Amino acid sequence: MGHYVTLATCNLNQWALDFEGNRDRIIASIVEAKRQGASLRVGPELEICGYGCLDHFSENDLYDHSWEMYAQILEDSRTQGILLDVGMPIIHKTIKYNCRIISYDGKILLIRPKLHLANDGNYREMRYFTPWNRPKYHETHMLPKLLREITGQHSVPFGDCIIETLDTTFGAETCEELFTPQSPHIAMALDGVEIFTNSSGSHHELRKLDTRLELITEATKKCGGVYLYSNQKGCDGDRLYYDGCACIVVNGEMVAQASQFSLADVEVISATIDLDDVRAYRSQKSAQLQAVQQLESYHRISADIELVASGHTFDPTLKPSTVQPIRYHLPEEEIALGPACWLWDYLRRSKCAGYFLPLSGGIDSCATAVLVHSMCRLVVEACENGDKQVISDVQAMCHQESDWIPENPQAIAKHIFYSSFMGTENSSKETRSRAKELAAEIGSYHIDMNMDTLVTSVVSVFEVATGKKPIFKIFGGSITENLALQNIQARLRMVLSYLFAQLLPWTRQKQGGLLVLGSANVDECLRGYLTKYDCSSADINPIGGISKTDLKKFIGWASVNFKMPILDDFLNATPTAELEPITENYVQSDEIDMGMTYDELSRFGRLRKVEKCGPLAMFIKLYHEWSQPPLNLTAEQVAEKVKRFWFFYAINRHKMTTMTPAYHAEQYSPDDNRFDLRPFLINPRFPWASKKIDEVVEAITKREKEIEASNLSVE
């Protein structure tokens, strides 16, 4: 006859320390889950306080405020009649834990602490929390006075337990536990758990979603069951964008999937599942025979609750959800959507008047401008779909009346997006023209200016003070003079950017200041191909975690999908900083200046960070790759490239200490402030590693000569 149960999970756009706002979004998700007929609602990790509180987790106030918000959720009549899985931090016996709280009708059934903590890359959970290193063990937790008064409970179970209702059994795991070799859902499944919940704070990286969804589907493919995945969504106050994609999987098949990128603060999905399907699937796996081999069972907490709809009465109107294909975005779409959503959250929460972008006419600042355009497109789409929160936010941001709805992205951009081409005598007509045309296409308030007078005045100050006048290299100057003359242009652009960002709204009789956008890509940051405190110094940088290669693909995609053929001109232009004079025989080129291509930089970056290679290991890997067709490089050539990369990486590492907070999108991000913790003063020659590389090169060369001599003797 079937045992149909409707379950709900959600994406929530929570904000670190926004206790009341987070509470309201949690309640809204519960109300929506009930509207969809769900008997269980799952929310994201640490949803009450926000996942990204960082060192605020060290403050005891945060835990008190979390309990206060949780008490208000329990007291709200709208949260009754549904089983709730809510995330918040808790102090137990003076130790801080990352926890799930399971409740029903105002009564807490279980507090389940996280067993395995995320502690690499962007995550430092062990800095704040202690893992519950005791699987299947539980204790008693004394509730705070406020909760005792509300629930009538003095204490509740605290530990790794499972909930047994009248018709099924479910257990919770949290984020990182899915990624560990011995995930809790395996032991739970062998002990009869049919429904698993996973509450996460998982951030977006390009091409990462398939890894996450593969683990989620595999979790129930191998042992059967229902898996409800919930995730944080949006920018909760830092460099990360949590990319949602809540989903419900049954026996390895997707039956419901939420969006990965959207501006909706609350997104709830549900699915109706026949628990008999789980039981039949498991009977084929002989799971019941494996379960009896478990030495220790979970402590079961009995709940006098029925999750199955209509009890044992057949309801012909209730239909199980059908299997659907998993949805993935192309990397180009991920770039278009992820940073755009992040930009929207950052702007509306900072309460600034808009964004200011130094628009150079090159592909990096072009990509940044197009991301702002993509943000505006998403806002228009959300308004058309009737998203009241987005409508309210954009009206306030653009200082418009309550009946104003933007007709197109340009209608938003003209209010909140400002750009400027800050040209010098070294700028070409082509870059100036491209910048102006792109600004017109996007709808930004654009300033086309020259800053030669400013540059000349600053250089004159130095000349008067020292009696020395620096000149460019192509006119006979030294490398030192050449570099200084380039850097002063870049640094003055930064000064002008902040001046314009503060005053441009004032010139239009608008209130507030602008956030300055940076546009240095991840490869240039890795190589250090930027001037410290130049126009890469900004308030935020939406492309700072994206490679040049991916940015070019994104611009090609946007040219077609955003119907902006002007982008093809940026795509086909030679990347150049335009900081040196242009002559008949010389035009500055980024890749020539760097001494390496952007494709090479991407490979260096992945080997260094993702594959954890030092100079020697990197050389050996790249020799095997680049000595083959089509490159056919010699060992000496590969060694030279590797040594050059490590040298410039090392001497420019100090620049990462001052880099603009950038959207994190790439695993080899060199972000010194959080993601890539490396020293910034090291010997750039890597002398011992270089000697070892030379030894390998010598061995390779000797062996190649032996092989060549052997082949000649045979002939």
Solvent accessible surface area in square Angstrom, and as a share of the most:
residue,aa,sasa,rsa
1,M,141,0.63
2,G,15,0.15
3,H,44,0.19
4,Y,38,0.14
5,V,0,0.00
6,T,12,0.07
7,L,0,0.00
8,A,0,0.00
9,T,0,0.00
10,C,0,0.00
11,N,0,0.00
12,L,0,0.00
13,N,3,0.02
14,Q,0,0.00
15,W,87,0.31
16,A,19,0.15
17,L,66,0.33
18,D,40,0.21
19,F,28,0.12
20,E,110,0.49
21,G,17,0.16
22,N,0,0.00
23,R,44,0.16
24,D,73,0.38
25,R,37,0.13
26,I,0,0.00
27,I,9,0.05
28,A,44,0.34
29,S,0,0.00
30,I,0,0.00
31,V,59,0.34
32,E,46,0.21
33,A,0,0.00
34,K,73,0.31
35,R,173,0.63
36,Q,54,0.24
37,G,51,0.49
38,A,8,0.06
39,S,24,0.15
40,L,0,0.00
41,R,1,0.00
42,V,0,0.00
43,G,0,0.00
44,P,0,0.00
45,E,0,0.00
46,L,1,0.01
47,E,0,0.00
48,I,0,0.00
49,C,0,0.00
50,G,0,0.00
51,Y,16,0.06
52,G,11,0.11
53,C,2,0.01
54,L,60,0.30
55,D,72,0.37
56,H,76,0.34
57,F,4,0.02
58,S,70,0.45
59,E,80,0.36
60,N,90,0.46
61,D,88,0.45
62,L,4,0.02
63,Y,4,0.01
64,D,78,0.40
65,H,70,0.31
66,S,0,0.00
67,W,19,0.07
68,E,70,0.31
69,M,16,0.07
70,Y,1,0.00
71,A,2,0.02
72,Q,72,0.32
73,I,0,0.00
74,L,5,0.03
75,E,110,0.49
76,D,27,0.14
77,S,88,0.57
78,R,129,0.47
79,T,2,0.01
80,Q,54,0.24
81,G,46,0.44
82,I,0,0.00
83,L,0,0.00
84,L,4,0.02
85,D,0,0.00
86,V,1,0.00
87,G,0,0.00
88,M,0,0.00
89,P,0,0.00
90,I,0,0.00
91,I,54,0.28
92,H,5,0.02
93,K,134,0.57
94,T,118,0.69
95,I,71,0.36
96,K,45,0.19
97,Y,12,0.04
98,N,2,0.01
99,C,1,0.01
100,R,1,0.00
101,I,0,0.00
102,I,1,0.01
103,S,1,0.00
104,Y,55,0.21
105,D,64,0.33
106,G,14,0.13
107,K,96,0.41
108,I,2,0.01
109,L,28,0.14
110,L,3,0.02
111,I,0,0.00
112,R,1,0.00
113,P,0,0.00
114,K,2,0.01
115,L,8,0.04
116,H,68,0.30
117,L,19,0.09
118,A,4,0.03
119,N,73,0.38
120,D,105,0.54
121,G,27,0.26
122,N,5,0.02
123,Y,27,0.10
124,R,63,0.23
125,E,6,0.03
126,M,107,0.48
127,R,161,0.59
128,Y,29,0.11
129,F,8,0.03
130,T,57,0.33
131,P,21,0.13
132,W,1,0.00
133,N,109,0.56
134,R,100,0.37
135,P,82,0.51
136,K,31,0.13
137,Y,93,0.36
138,H,66,0.29
139,E,28,0.13
140,T,79,0.46
141,H,12,0.05
142,M,120,0.54
143,L,2,0.01
144,P,44,0.27
145,K,135,0.57
146,L,70,0.35
147,L,0,0.00
148,R,77,0.28
149,E,117,0.52
150,I,50,0.25
151,T,3,0.02
152,G,60,0.57
153,Q,39,0.17
154,H,125,0.56
155,S,43,0.28
156,V,4,0.02
157,P,37,0.23
158,F,0,0.00
159,G,0,0.00
160,D,0,0.00
161,C,1,0.00
162,I,1,0.00
163,I,2,0.01
164,E,61,0.27
165,T,9,0.05
166,L,112,0.56
167,D,28,0.15
168,T,8,0.05
169,T,10,0.06
170,F,1,0.00
171,G,1,0.01
172,A,4,0.03
173,E,2,0.01
174,T,2,0.01
175,C,12,0.07
176,E,46,0.21
177,E,0,0.00
178,L,6,0.03
179,F,74,0.31
180,T,25,0.14
181,P,141,0.89
182,Q,150,0.67
183,S,6,0.04
184,P,9,0.05
185,H,4,0.02
186,I,58,0.30
187,A,27,0.21
188,M,1,0.00
189,A,5,0.04
190,L,29,0.15
191,D,21,0.11
192,G,34,0.33
193,V,0,0.00
194,E,18,0.08
195,I,0,0.00
196,F,0,0.00
197,T,0,0.00
198,N,0,0.00
199,S,1,0.00
200,S,1,0.01
201,G,0,0.00
202,S,6,0.04
203,H,11,0.05
204,H,1,0.00
205,E,15,0.07
206,L,12,0.06
207,R,103,0.37
208,K,40,0.17
209,L,8,0.04
210,D,71,0.37
211,T,71,0.41
212,R,0,0.00
213,L,1,0.00
214,E,109,0.49
215,L,59,0.29
216,I,0,0.00
217,T,13,0.08
218,E,67,0.30
219,A,2,0.01
220,T,0,0.00
221,K,93,0.40
222,K,106,0.45
223,C,15,0.09
224,G,0,0.00
225,G,0,0.00
226,V,0,0.00
227,Y,0,0.00
228,L,0,0.00
229,Y,1,0.01
230,S,0,0.00
231,N,0,0.00
232,Q,0,0.00
233,K,0,0.00
234,G,1,0.01
235,C,4,0.02
236,D,1,0.01
237,G,46,0.44
238,D,31,0.16
239,R,33,0.12
240,L,2,0.01
241,Y,1,0.00
242,Y,2,0.01
243,D,1,0.01
244,G,0,0.00
245,C,0,0.00
246,A,0,0.00
247,C,0,0.00
248,I,0,0.00
249,V,0,0.00
250,V,16,0.09
251,N,23,0.12
252,G,9,0.08
253,E,84,0.38
254,M,4,0.02
255,V,12,0.07
256,A,8,0.07
257,Q,15,0.07
258,A,2,0.02
259,S,31,0.20
260,Q,8,0.04
261,F,15,0.06
262,S,28,0.18
263,L,12,0.06
264,A,28,0.22
265,D,17,0.09
266,V,43,0.25
267,E,38,0.17
268,V,17,0.10
269,I,25,0.13
270,S,31,0.20
271,A,3,0.02
272,T,16,0.09
273,I,5,0.03
274,D,18,0.09
275,L,0,0.00
276,D,46,0.24
277,D,71,0.37
278,V,0,0.00
279,R,86,0.32
280,A,52,0.41
281,Y,46,0.18
282,R,23,0.08
283,S,69,0.44
284,Q,145,0.64
285,K,84,0.35
286,S,43,0.28
287,A,11,0.09
288,Q,106,0.47
289,L,112,0.56
290,Q,81,0.36
291,A,30,0.23
292,V,125,0.72
293,Q,134,0.60
294,Q,59,0.26
295,L,187,0.93
296,E,98,0.44
297,S,69,0.44
298,Y,12,0.05
299,H,76,0.34
300,R,76,0.28
301,I,20,0.10
302,S,92,0.59
303,A,6,0.04
304,D,126,0.65
305,I,10,0.05
306,E,94,0.42
307,L,3,0.02
308,V,11,0.06
309,A,40,0.31
310,S,62,0.40
311,G,21,0.20
312,H,129,0.58
313,T,99,0.57
314,F,112,0.47
315,D,43,0.22
316,P,93,0.58
317,T,114,0.66
318,L,43,0.21
319,K,149,0.63
320,P,59,0.37
321,S,41,0.27
322,T,109,0.64
323,V,91,0.52
324,Q,57,0.25
325,P,113,0.71
326,I,55,0.28
327,R,119,0.43
328,Y,107,0.41
329,H,67,0.30
330,L,101,0.50
331,P,36,0.23
332,E,32,0.14
333,E,47,0.21
334,E,7,0.03
335,I,1,0.00
336,A,1,0.01
337,L,33,0.17
338,G,0,0.00
339,P,1,0.01
340,A,0,0.00
341,C,2,0.01
342,W,1,0.00
343,L,0,0.00
344,W,1,0.00
345,D,4,0.02
346,Y,63,0.24
347,L,0,0.00
348,R,25,0.09
349,R,30,0.11
350,S,43,0.27
351,K,170,0.72
352,C,40,0.24
353,A,13,0.10
354,G,0,0.00
355,Y,0,0.00
356,F,0,0.00
357,L,0,0.00
358,P,15,0.10
359,L,2,0.01
360,S,61,0.40
361,G,0,0.00
362,G,24,0.23
363,I,14,0.07
364,D,18,0.09
365,S,4,0.02
366,C,0,0.00
367,A,0,0.00
368,T,0,0.00
369,A,1,0.01
370,V,0,0.00
371,L,0,0.00
372,V,0,0.00
373,H,5,0.02
374,S,2,0.01
375,M,0,0.00
376,C,1,0.01
377,R,86,0.31
378,L,23,0.12
379,V,0,0.00
380,V,12,0.07
381,E,92,0.41
382,A,14,0.11
383,C,7,0.04
384,E,127,0.57
385,N,117,0.60
386,G,43,0.41
387,D,32,0.17
388,K,173,0.73
389,Q,83,0.37
390,V,1,0.01
391,I,31,0.16
392,S,60,0.39
393,D,24,0.12
394,V,0,0.00
395,Q,18,0.08
396,A,72,0.56
397,M,20,0.09
398,C,1,0.01
399,H,116,0.52
400,Q,59,0.26
401,E,133,0.59
402,S,102,0.66
403,D,120,0.62
404,W,54,0.19
405,I,75,0.38
406,P,3,0.02
407,E,150,0.67
408,N,62,0.32
409,P,19,0.12
410,Q,59,0.26
411,A,20,0.15
412,I,0,0.00
413,A,1,0.01
414,K,105,0.45
415,H,26,0.11
416,I,0,0.00
417,F,2,0.01
418,Y,1,0.00
419,S,0,0.00
420,S,0,0.00
421,F,5,0.02
422,M,9,0.04
423,G,0,0.00
424,T,8,0.05
425,E,141,0.63
426,N,5,0.02
427,S,22,0.14
428,S,23,0.15
429,K,175,0.74
430,E,106,0.48
431,T,9,0.05
432,R,60,0.22
433,S,50,0.32
434,R,33,0.12
435,A,0,0.00
436,K,122,0.52
437,E,89,0.40
438,L,0,0.00
439,A,3,0.02
440,A,80,0.62
441,E,70,0.32
442,I,2,0.01
443,G,17,0.16
444,S,15,0.09
445,Y,76,0.29
446,H,43,0.19
447,I,45,0.23
448,D,61,0.32
449,M,37,0.16
450,N,95,0.49
451,M,4,0.02
452,D,46,0.24
453,T,112,0.65
454,L,62,0.31
455,V,22,0.12
456,T,85,0.49
457,S,54,0.35
458,V,50,0.29
459,V,24,0.14
460,S,42,0.27
461,V,104,0.60
462,F,103,0.43
463,E,62,0.28
464,V,130,0.75
465,A,82,0.64
466,T,70,0.40
467,G,64,0.62
468,K,144,0.61
469,K,131,0.56
470,P,23,0.15
471,I,69,0.35
472,F,24,0.10
473,K,97,0.41
474,I,58,0.29
475,F,123,0.51
476,G,66,0.63
477,G,11,0.10
478,S,53,0.34
479,I,135,0.68
480,T,106,0.61
481,E,49,0.22
482,N,9,0.05
483,L,98,0.49
484,A,54,0.42
485,L,15,0.08
486,Q,21,0.09
487,N,28,0.14
488,I,41,0.21
489,Q,3,0.01
490,A,4,0.03
491,R,87,0.32
492,L,18,0.09
493,R,31,0.11
494,M,39,0.17
495,V,83,0.48
496,L,18,0.09
497,S,1,0.01
498,Y,71,0.27
499,L,84,0.42
500,F,36,0.15
501,A,1,0.01
502,Q,127,0.57
503,L,78,0.39
504,L,13,0.07
505,P,0,0.00
506,W,174,0.61
507,T,67,0.39
508,R,63,0.23
509,Q,158,0.70
510,K,48,0.20
511,Q,138,0.62
512,G,52,0.50
513,G,29,0.28
514,L,13,0.07
515,L,19,0.09
516,V,1,0.00
517,L,0,0.00
518,G,0,0.00
519,S,25,0.16
520,A,5,0.04
521,N,0,0.00
522,V,0,0.00
523,D,0,0.00
524,E,16,0.07
525,C,8,0.05
526,L,3,0.02
527,R,14,0.05
528,G,3,0.03
529,Y,44,0.17
530,L,24,0.12
531,T,13,0.08
532,K,46,0.20
533,Y,105,0.40
534,D,12,0.06
535,C,41,0.24
536,S,10,0.07
537,S,21,0.14
538,A,14,0.11
539,D,44,0.23
540,I,0,0.00
541,N,1,0.00
542,P,0,0.00
543,I,0,0.00
544,G,5,0.05
545,G,1,0.01
546,I,0,0.00
547,S,6,0.04
548,K,5,0.02
549,T,40,0.23
550,D,8,0.04
551,L,0,0.00
552,K,88,0.37
553,K,102,0.43
554,F,0,0.00
555,I,0,0.00
556,G,24,0.23
557,W,48,0.17
558,A,0,0.00
559,S,10,0.07
560,V,113,0.65
561,N,69,0.35
562,F,21,0.09
563,K,163,0.69
564,M,3,0.01
565,P,97,0.61
566,I,21,0.11
567,L,0,0.00
568,D,59,0.30
569,D,73,0.38
570,F,3,0.01
571,L,52,0.26
572,N,124,0.64
573,A,30,0.23
574,T,87,0.50
575,P,39,0.25
576,T,36,0.21
577,A,38,0.29
578,E,15,0.07
579,L,18,0.09
580,E,5,0.02
581,P,17,0.10
582,I,72,0.37
583,T,53,0.31
584,E,180,0.81
585,N,150,0.77
586,Y,64,0.24
587,V,88,0.50
588,Q,4,0.02
589,S,18,0.11
590,D,8,0.04
591,E,61,0.27
592,I,141,0.71
593,D,55,0.29
594,M,1,0.01
595,G,30,0.29
596,M,9,0.04
597,T,55,0.32
598,Y,11,0.04
599,D,95,0.49
600,E,27,0.12
601,L,0,0.00
602,S,17,0.11
603,R,61,0.22
604,F,1,0.00
605,G,0,0.00
606,R,72,0.26
607,L,0,0.00
608,R,2,0.01
609,K,26,0.11
610,V,50,0.29
611,E,75,0.34
612,K,149,0.63
613,C,8,0.05
614,G,32,0.31
615,P,19,0.12
616,L,52,0.26
617,A,43,0.34
618,M,0,0.00
619,F,0,0.00
620,I,68,0.35
621,K,85,0.36
622,L,0,0.00
623,Y,37,0.14
624,H,118,0.53
625,E,71,0.32
626,W,22,0.08
627,S,25,0.16
628,Q,98,0.44
629,P,100,0.63
630,P,128,0.80
631,L,91,0.45
632,N,90,0.46
633,L,31,0.16
634,T,69,0.40
635,A,2,0.01
636,E,89,0.40
637,Q,83,0.37
638,V,0,0.00
639,A,5,0.04
640,E,98,0.44
641,K,46,0.19
642,V,0,0.00
643,K,67,0.28
644,R,65,0.24
645,F,0,0.00
646,W,15,0.05
647,F,45,0.19
648,F,55,0.23
649,Y,7,0.03
650,A,4,0.03
651,I,68,0.35
652,N,17,0.09
653,R,3,0.01
654,H,61,0.27
655,K,27,0.11
656,M,4,0.02
657,T,46,0.27
658,T,49,0.28
659,M,25,0.11
660,T,8,0.05
661,P,51,0.32
662,A,21,0.16
663,Y,0,0.00
664,H,8,0.03
665,A,1,0.01
666,E,4,0.02
667,Q,77,0.34
668,Y,0,0.00
669,S,6,0.04
670,P,3,0.02
671,D,24,0.12
672,D,24,0.12
673,N,70,0.36
674,R,28,0.10
675,F,17,0.07
676,D,0,0.00
677,L,109,0.54
678,R,76,0.28
679,P,83,0.52
680,F,112,0.47
681,L,160,0.80
682,I,56,0.28
683,N,84,0.43
684,P,36,0.22
685,R,162,0.59
686,F,43,0.18
687,P,66,0.42
688,W,172,0.60
689,A,21,0.16
690,S,22,0.14
691,K,115,0.49
692,K,62,0.26
693,I,1,0.00
694,D,69,0.36
695,E,93,0.42
696,V,44,0.25
697,V,17,0.10
698,E,122,0.55
699,A,61,0.47
700,I,29,0.14
701,T,35,0.20
702,K,130,0.55
703,R,141,0.51
704,E,86,0.38
705,K,131,0.55
706,E,79,0.36
707,I,78,0.40
708,E,105,0.47
709,A,59,0.46
710,S,59,0.38
711,N,82,0.42
712,L,114,0.57
713,S,92,0.60
714,V,126,0.72
715,E,168,0.75
